[in-house]
């Protein structure tokens, strides 16, 4: 019973870390996609690259800006949660 509780607690924390890490990129993809879609609807331009390129550029820029935060979050999770479980502490 105790090992199941530890497993599910670690799984819950891992999913939360994944949500925290993915939020900036998904938020920017959502905002840029809606903005470009609104622009396309207002101007009647239906070019496929118009939706892809700006969204990709925004995602790459936000990923580059938040890369340090993502790495620190993952390293902290592994050092505080995963490694002690592997060691047996």
Rosetta constraint file for C-alpha pairs under 8 A:
AtomPair CA 1 CA 5 HARMONIC 6.40 0.50
AtomPair CA 2 CA 6 HARMONIC 6.29 0.50
AtomPair CA 3 CA 7 HARMONIC 6.05 0.50
AtomPair CA 4 CA 8 HARMONIC 6.13 0.50
AtomPair CA 5 CA 9 HARMONIC 5.98 0.50
AtomPair CA 6 CA 10 HARMONIC 6.03 0.50
AtomPair CA 7 CA 11 HARMONIC 6.09 0.50
AtomPair CA 8 CA 12 HARMONIC 5.99 0.50
AtomPair CA 9 CA 13 HARMONIC 6.20 0.50
AtomPair CA 10 CA 14 HARMONIC 6.03 0.50
AtomPair CA 10 CA 81 HARMONIC 7.06 0.50
AtomPair CA 10 CA 82 HARMONIC 7.86 0.50
AtomPair CA 11 CA 15 HARMONIC 6.15 0.50
AtomPair CA 12 CA 16 HARMONIC 6.21 0.50
AtomPair CA 13 CA 17 HARMONIC 6.18 0.50
AtomPair CA 14 CA 18 HARMONIC 6.25 0.50
AtomPair CA 14 CA 77 HARMONIC 7.66 0.50
AtomPair CA 15 CA 19 HARMONIC 6.24 0.50
AtomPair CA 16 CA 20 HARMONIC 6.19 0.50
AtomPair CA 17 CA 21 HARMONIC 6.09 0.50
AtomPair CA 17 CA 73 HARMONIC 7.20 0.50
AtomPair CA 17 CA 74 HARMONIC 7.35 0.50
AtomPair CA 17 CA 77 HARMONIC 7.63 0.50
AtomPair CA 18 CA 22 HARMONIC 6.03 0.50
AtomPair CA 19 CA 23 HARMONIC 5.93 0.50
AtomPair CA 20 CA 24 HARMONIC 7.92 0.50
AtomPair CA 21 CA 70 HARMONIC 5.64 0.50
AtomPair CA 21 CA 73 HARMONIC 7.62 0.50
AtomPair CA 22 CA 26 HARMONIC 6.06 0.50
AtomPair CA 23 CA 27 HARMONIC 5.81 0.50
AtomPair CA 24 CA 28 HARMONIC 6.21 0.50
AtomPair CA 24 CA 62 HARMONIC 7.13 0.50
AtomPair CA 24 CA 66 HARMONIC 7.83 0.50
AtomPair CA 25 CA 29 HARMONIC 6.13 0.50
AtomPair CA 25 CA 59 HARMONIC 5.81 0.50
AtomPair CA 25 CA 62 HARMONIC 6.29 0.50
AtomPair CA 25 CA 63 HARMONIC 6.52 0.50
AtomPair CA 26 CA 30 HARMONIC 6.08 0.50
AtomPair CA 27 CA 31 HARMONIC 6.21 0.50
AtomPair CA 28 CA 32 HARMONIC 5.92 0.50
AtomPair CA 28 CA 58 HARMONIC 6.69 0.50
AtomPair CA 28 CA 59 HARMONIC 6.50 0.50
AtomPair CA 28 CA 62 HARMONIC 7.45 0.50
AtomPair CA 29 CA 33 HARMONIC 5.84 0.50
AtomPair CA 29 CA 55 HARMONIC 5.91 0.50
AtomPair CA 29 CA 56 HARMONIC 8.00 0.50
AtomPair CA 29 CA 58 HARMONIC 7.11 0.50
AtomPair CA 29 CA 59 HARMONIC 6.24 0.50
AtomPair CA 30 CA 34 HARMONIC 6.13 0.50
AtomPair CA 31 CA 35 HARMONIC 6.07 0.50
AtomPair CA 32 CA 36 HARMONIC 6.05 0.50
AtomPair CA 32 CA 54 HARMONIC 7.22 0.50
AtomPair CA 32 CA 55 HARMONIC 5.65 0.50
AtomPair CA 32 CA 58 HARMONIC 7.21 0.50
AtomPair CA 33 CA 37 HARMONIC 5.94 0.50
AtomPair CA 33 CA 51 HARMONIC 6.82 0.50
AtomPair CA 33 CA 55 HARMONIC 6.23 0.50
AtomPair CA 34 CA 38 HARMONIC 5.97 0.50
AtomPair CA 35 CA 39 HARMONIC 6.17 0.50
AtomPair CA 36 CA 40 HARMONIC 6.08 0.50
AtomPair CA 36 CA 50 HARMONIC 7.45 0.50
AtomPair CA 36 CA 51 HARMONIC 6.07 0.50
AtomPair CA 36 CA 54 HARMONIC 7.86 0.50
AtomPair CA 37 CA 41 HARMONIC 6.12 0.50
AtomPair CA 37 CA 51 HARMONIC 7.17 0.50
AtomPair CA 38 CA 42 HARMONIC 6.13 0.50
AtomPair CA 39 CA 43 HARMONIC 6.15 0.50
AtomPair CA 40 CA 44 HARMONIC 5.42 0.50
AtomPair CA 40 CA 45 HARMONIC 5.05 0.50
AtomPair CA 40 CA 46 HARMONIC 6.36 0.50
AtomPair CA 41 CA 45 HARMONIC 7.16 0.50
AtomPair CA 46 CA 50 HARMONIC 7.94 0.50
AtomPair CA 47 CA 51 HARMONIC 7.33 0.50
AtomPair CA 48 CA 52 HARMONIC 6.61 0.50
AtomPair CA 49 CA 53 HARMONIC 5.76 0.50
AtomPair CA 50 CA 54 HARMONIC 6.77 0.50
AtomPair CA 51 CA 55 HARMONIC 6.49 0.50
AtomPair CA 52 CA 56 HARMONIC 6.04 0.50
AtomPair CA 53 CA 57 HARMONIC 6.11 0.50
AtomPair CA 54 CA 58 HARMONIC 6.12 0.50
AtomPair CA 55 CA 59 HARMONIC 6.14 0.50
AtomPair CA 56 CA 60 HARMONIC 6.12 0.50
AtomPair CA 57 CA 61 HARMONIC 6.14 0.50
AtomPair CA 58 CA 62 HARMONIC 6.16 0.50
AtomPair CA 59 CA 63 HARMONIC 5.95 0.50
AtomPair CA 60 CA 64 HARMONIC 6.06 0.50
AtomPair CA 61 CA 65 HARMONIC 6.22 0.50
AtomPair CA 62 CA 66 HARMONIC 6.02 0.50
AtomPair CA 63 CA 67 HARMONIC 5.62 0.50
AtomPair CA 66 CA 70 HARMONIC 6.21 0.50
AtomPair CA 67 CA 71 HARMONIC 6.18 0.50
AtomPair CA 68 CA 72 HARMONIC 6.10 0.50
AtomPair CA 69 CA 73 HARMONIC 6.08 0.50
AtomPair CA 70 CA 74 HARMONIC 6.23 0.50
AtomPair CA 71 CA 75 HARMONIC 6.04 0.50
AtomPair CA 72 CA 76 HARMONIC 5.99 0.50
AtomPair CA 73 CA 77 HARMONIC 6.19 0.50
AtomPair CA 74 CA 78 HARMONIC 6.21 0.50
AtomPair CA 75 CA 79 HARMONIC 5.99 0.50
AtomPair CA 76 CA 80 HARMONIC 5.84 0.50
AtomPair CA 77 CA 81 HARMONIC 5.56 0.50
AtomPair CA 77 CA 82 HARMONIC 6.94 0.50
AtomPair CA 78 CA 82 HARMONIC 4.70 0.50
AtomPair CA 78 CA 83 HARMONIC 5.84 0.50
AtomPair CA 79 CA 83 HARMONIC 5.50 0.50
AtomPair CA 79 CA 84 HARMONIC 7.26 0.50
AtomPair CA 80 CA 84 HARMONIC 6.73 0.50
AtomPair CA 81 CA 85 HARMONIC 6.53 0.50
AtomPair CA 82 CA 86 HARMONIC 6.30 0.50
AtomPair CA 83 CA 87 HARMONIC 6.12 0.50
AtomPair CA 84 CA 88 HARMONIC 5.92 0.50
AtomPair CA 84 CA 89 HARMONIC 5.12 0.50
AtomPair CA 85 CA 89 HARMONIC 5.94 0.50
